[in-house]
Amino acid sequence: MARVLLAWIGKTDLRAASGDAAVGAGPIAHAVAEREFDHLVLLNNHPGEEVAPFTRWLRKKTKASIVLRQETLSTPTHHADIYRAVMEAVAWSIEQYGKRAKRTFHLSAGTPAMAAIWILVAKTRFEAELIESSPQTGVQTADVPFELAAELIPAAVRRTEEDLARLSGGFRPDEPGFSDIVHRSEAMKRLLHRARQAAGTTAPVLIQGESGTGKELLARAIHQASPRAAGPFVAVNCGALPRELVDSEFFGHTRGAFPGAAADHQGHLGRATGGTLFLDEVGELPPDAQVKLLRALQEKKIRPVGGRQEVPVDVRIIAATNRDLMREVGQGRFHEDLFYRLAILVLHTPPLREREGDVGLLTDQFLARLNNEARPGGIQKKLSPAARNHLLRHPWPGNVRELEGTLWRAFVWAHGPVIDVVEVREALFVREDTPRDAVLGQPLGDGFSLEETIAHVVRHYLERAMKEANHNKTRAAALIGFRSYQRLKQWLDKYGVEA
């Protein structure tokens, strides 16, 4: 297993290399003198001529390989720039040395802001040992309690919130139609860039993504930013249409067309003329309805049920589905011609677990909304640090919709002004009926990670044991077959499960 040290090169390190006896060996050289590492990944924001002597000096003190990553920071305390550089460096080290490599982050080298980001990344994203060093105490493992990290880091990051907004393109873009899409992640920035491009055209759009990822919100944004914004936006849940009324719902009907048709009825296509028709869960449409919809889109005409004349329609189609429509076409469950009619511009909404940095933003937005909607005189509530970090670590299989519902429940269950981790745990849905194949039947390759799968299973049972034992470690240890609570504590720490 490779041993990798990641650290920022600080002023003290440069002074040590220049022979300044007052600073001793410096944090990085001190670390490699007392501990063995196979690889050093050093992040540097100093000029090359200043750091070159340090690198030559350090190579004489260690057998480890040294990789120097030149980084550009607005300032040495700019949290957003530091965070981006650290995330890229850690990801690069995983690619180079493997996921099983033992990673160590050095807190003493660099600025306090750099140390804060190492703590944030170690506690929320990548498992790593944190170390600190000084001439007086030597090199030691830094024991940073999870709750302390949760309290410290958000406060530090908030100091550069305006810079983060500028760098990310803003949490709430100014473009018409996109003001409700809160985001910071690169995945969402790429999506919204393409969505803005799509908004300026009249081409059909197909939005694919898991349930709860905001497909309708994106569709409305595209409509509102489009030349058709003044026209209607008609949303249709294709999965909720009664099979026997599909024709009437889409194309309308005339009075007396069938029993109960007491008056003329304008269908969805007619109501959406001049605007946008949003077909949510379009993959649920029955085959005969798919054929009729295709014909209407091709000819831009419809005939209401019971009508004798065709009526022209002018609509833009935005369709959405959580299914793989290409696979549905291959298996004969979706009309191929309709697919190619709808899938001109294709957008993929990323799941929340892939939206780096967005969970915290969405949490703040939903919580602010709940506080604003509280009855007059109601208690204004906030999340405890442990509760916030529990939300940040949750995988969110139900995506944004699950996050919003969870916060709503936790807000209601909390009696006082602070929503604690207990209320958050109780508000989360635990999937006890997960099918066996969800773990044992996963396809290999294509991003599959045995370590991540095992870690997911371990965290699941650790959390269950702690919950069922009412957080009594001795009892929880017995529930999962551990002979001592000390071993349980080691596993809780290793897999990031709150005690």
N, C-alpha and C positions, 0 to 999 in steps of 0.2 A: 504494500500500500504506500503510495507516494505521500511524502510529507511536504506541504506547501505553505510557505509564509507569505502573506500579502500585507504590504505596509506602504504608507506614504513616506517619502523621503522628506525629513524635516530639516530646519535650520541647524538643530543640534547635531544631526548626523553629518552635515557638511562641515561644521566647526570641528567635530571629532576627527574627520579625515584630514583637516588642515593642521592638526597637531595641537589644538587648543586643550591643554591639560585640565582646564576648569570644568569641562563637560564630560571627561572620561571617554569611554569608547563610543558613546552615543547609543540610542535605543536599538537600532537595527543590528549593529555589530555586537552589542551586548547580548542580543537574543541568539545570534548564530554561534556565539562563544559558549553559551550555556545549554543550548538545545540543538539537536540535529535536524536539519532540513535537507530535502533533496532538491527543492526548487524555491527560488525567491522571486516573487512577482512584485516589483517595486513601482509605485505610481509616483511620477515626478511632474511638478509644475514649475520647477526652477529652470533658468536658462541652461542650455547644454554645456556651455563652457564651465559653469559652476558645478555641475553634477558629474562631469567626466572624471575628475580626480577622485571623487568619492567612490565611483564604481571600480576604478582600478585598485584603490586601497582596499575595498571590501572583498574583491576577488582573491586577495592574498590571505583572507581570514576564513574562508569557507570553501568547501568542495562542492557546494550546491551550485546548480546552474542559476544564472541571474538574468532575468528578463526585465528590461526597463520599458515602462509604458509612459510616453510623454503625453501629458494631459494639459488642456487649456482651461483655466478657471477664471471666472470674472474677478474673484478675490479668493484668497485661501480660506475664507469662512463662508463661501457661497454654497449653502447646503444643496441646492438643486444641481449645480454643476458637479459637486463632489459625489452626490448620490448616483448620478448618471455614470460618472467615471468608475465608481466602485462596482456597480452592477455589471458594466461591460467587462471589467477586469476579472471578476469572479466567474462570469459566464465563460470567458476565454480560458480561464484556468481549468474549468470543468471539462471543456472540449479538449484541452491539451493533455491533462493528467488524469481524467476520468472522474466519474461521480463518487467513486469510493475513496478518493484521495482525502487524507486528513488535512483539513484547512485550518490555518491559524491566522487571526487578524491581530495586528499590533496596534494597541491604543496609544502608546506613548510617543510614537513617531508621527510628526505632523501637528496640525492645529487641533484644538478642542472640537471644532466643527467636524473635522475628519474622524476623530474618535467617536463622536456622536453617531455618524453615519455607519461606521463599522458595527456599533452596537445595534442600530436599527436593522441592518442587513442580517446580522447573526441571529437576532431574536425573531425576525419575521420572515426571512426568505431562505437563507442558506445556513445549514448547521456548520458551526465553526467554533473553535476555541478562541477566547479572547485573552490576550496577554498584555501585561504592562511591565515596564522595567525602570529601574533607577539604580545609581551607584550604591545607594544605601541598602536597598532591599533585594537587589538582584532581579531576576526574571520570575514573575509570578503569574499564575492564572488569575484573571480578573473575574471575580464573582459578582456579576451584575444581576440583581433580582429582576425577574420579568416585569413586575409591577413598576419598579423604578425606571426601567427602560421605557415602559409605556408612558410614564409621566413626563420623562425628560425629553424624549425625542419629538413628540408632536409640538411641544412648546418651542423647541429649537427650529423645527421646520417652518412653523407659522411665521417666524421672523422674516422669512424670505418668500412669503406667499405671493406677493406681487411679482417677484422675479419668476416664480414657478408658473404663474399664469401667463406671463409674457413668453416664456420659453416654450410652453406647451401649446401656444395658440389660444390660450384662454379656456377657463372652465365652461364659460357660457358664450359661445361665439356670437358676434354681432350680426352675422348674416341672417336675413329674414328666414324664419322657419326652423332654425337650428338653436334657438335660444334656450330650449328646455333640455338639451342633451348635455348633461354634466359629464365631464371627462377630463382626464389628464394623460391617459395611456397612449402609447404609440399605436397600439392596435386600433383604438377609436379615432385617433387623428387620421390614420390612413383611410379608414372607412368613411369618415365625414368628408375628407377631401374628394373621394370618388362620388359620394352622394351629392355634393355641391355641383360636381361636373354633370351628374345625371339630371339634376334639377333643371338645368338650362336647356334640356332637350325635350322632345315630345316622345322619345322612344319608350317602349314598355320596360319596366324594371321588375326583376325577380329578386326578392330578399329571402335569403336562406339563413337559418340559424336555429339554435335550440329554443325551446319554450322559455319565455321570460326574459329574452335578451333585448326587447324593445323594438321589435320589427314594425309594429304599428306606429310607434313614436317616430321612427325614422321615415316611414312612409308619409306621415303628416308633414314632417319637416321638408321633404322633397317637394310635396305639393305646394306648401306655403312659400317656398323659394322659387317656384316655377312660374312661367308665363300664365299658367292657368290658376294662379292663386285666388283670383277674384271669383272663380267658379266653385261649384260644390265639391266637397270631399265626401264620398259615400263609402262607408266601410261595411263589408259583408263578411260575416263568419260563415264560410262555405261548409264547415262541419256541422253547423246548427240548422241548416236548411232542411225542412221536411222534404223527403224525396219526391212526394207526389205534388209538391208545390214549387219545385225548382223553376219550371218554365214560367209560372206566374210571377215568382219573385224577381227573376232576372228580366223578363220581357214585358211584364204587365199583363193585364187582361181587360176585356170589355165587360160591361154589365150583362149578366145572364150567360156568360161563357160556361159556367158550371154551377151546380147547386151551391148557393151561398154567396155568389158573386153579385152583390146587390148594387154595385156601382163600378164605374171604370176605375182601374188601378194602374198607376204608372210604376213600372218595374225599376230595378236598380240601375240598369243601363240608361233608361230614360231620365231618371233623376240626376244622374251624373253627367249628363250632356253638358259640354263646356268646361268640365272639371276633371276630376280624377275618381276612378272606381278602384277601391282597394279590396282585393280578394284575399282575405286572411285564410290561412290553411287551405289553399287552393288544391292541395293534394287530396283533400277529402271529397272533392266533387265526384259524383257518380259518373260512369263512362258516358252515358247518353247525354248528360248535361255538358260534359266536356266537348262533345261533338257539336252541340248546338251553340255553345259559347264561341267555339272556334269559327263557326260560320258567321256569327254576328260580328266578330272582330274583323274578319276578312272582308265582308261586304259592307260593314258600317251601317247596317240596317237591321231592324228587328220587326217581328210581327207579333203583336200582343195575342195572347191566347183568346180565341174567339174573334179576332180582328180579321178584316179582309184586305187591308192595305199595310204595306211595310212603312215603317217610320224610320227616318235617318237618325243616327246617333253619332255623337262626336265625343269620345271619352279617351282619356289616357289610362292605361291599366298599370297598376302597381300590385303585384301578387306577392304573397309571403307563404312560407311553409317551413315546418321543422323536419320535413322528410327530404331524403336524397332523391330528387325528382328524376335524375338521370338513371338511377337504379330502378325507380318505379317504371320508367319507360322501358328499360330492358326486361323487366318482369311482366310487362303488358298491363300494368295497373294505371298508367297515365298515357294519354294520347300523345304520340310523338310530335305530330304537327302543332298541337297546342303548346307543348313544351317549347319548341323553337319559336313560336309566336310570342311567348311570354318572356323567354330568357334572352332578351337582346342585351340589356345591361344587368349584370348579376352582381349583387352585393351580399357579403357574408357578415352577419352580426356576430362578433366574438362572444364567447361565454364569459361570464364575470371572472372566472378563475384565470383568464388570460388577459385581463385588463389591469395591467400593472399600475397600482396607485389609485384606482378608481373606487375601491370599496370604501376607503375612508371618506372621500368626497361625497359619495352617494349617502353614506351614513349620516354625515353632517347635514346634507340637504333634507333627508327624510325626517331627521330629528327636529330640525328647525321648523319644518312644516307641521309636525305634530304639536310642538310647543305653541305655534301660532294658532292652531285650530283648537287648542285646549279651551274648555269653557271658561268664561270670565272668572278671574280669581283662582283659576286652577294652578297647580304647582308646575313651575318650569323645571324640566328634568334634563339631566346630562348623564353621559355614560362614565362609569368608573374606568380607570386605565385598564384593569384586567378584563372588563367587559368589552372594551373597544378592541383589545388584542384578540379576544376570543372570536369576535366578528371577523377580524382581519385574517385569522388562520382558517376559518371555515371554508370548505371547498365550494359552497353555493351551487349545488346541482340544479336548483330551481332558479338560479341567476338573479337578476335585479328584482324580479317579482317576489322571490323568496326572501331577499334581504329586506324589502319594504314591509312584507307581512311580519317578519320576525321582529323588526323594530316596533311595529305597531303593537304586537302582543306584549313585548317587554315593557313598552311605555305604559300600557294599561296595568300590567301586573305590579309594577314598582309603586310602592306606597309613598316613598319619600322623594326627595329631589335628585337622588342618585340611582341610576339603573345599574345594579351590580351584576357580576358575572353569573350569579345564581339565577336572576331573572332572564338573562340572555340564554343560559342553558335550557331553562324551562320553555323558552319561546321557540327554540329550534326544533324542527321536526327530525327525529332520529328514524332512519329507515331500517327498522328491524326486519322487514320482510325482503331485504335485498336478495335476489335470486343467486343461487350458487354460481351460476355461469358468469355473473357480473365480476367475480374475482377469478375463477378458474377457467373461464371460457374466453378470456380476452385474446385477440389476435396478436401474434408475436411480430416484432419488427414495427416499422412505421411509428417510432417514438415510444414503444413499449419499454418500461423500466421495471425490472423485477424488484429492485430496491424500493422504488416509490410505491409499488403495489403492496409489498410487505409492510412498509411503514404505514400505509393507509389502514391496513388491517389491524396492525398493532395499536395505532391511535384509537381506532374504533372500540376495541375491547378495553383499553385503558380508560377511556372516557366512560364507557358503560359501567365498568367496575367502580370507578370513583362516584358515579351518580348513584348506583344502587347501594353503595356503602355509605351514602351521605357524607362522602369525603373523609371517611375514617380509613387511614392508610393501612392499618393492620387488617381490618376486615376486607378491604379491597384487594390486598395482597392474597388473602386466602381464597377469594372468589376466582382469581385467575391462576391459582396454583403456585404462587410464590411462597417460600417458607418464611420470608421476613419482609417487613415494610421497607427496610433499607434497600433491598433489591428493587422493590416497586418504585421507590423514589428515584433510583438511578434511571429506570426506564422512563419515568415521567419526565425527567430532565432531558434525557436523550431525544425523546420524540416530541418535546414541546407541549406536553399536556399539563394544564394547570392543576395544581394540587388542591 
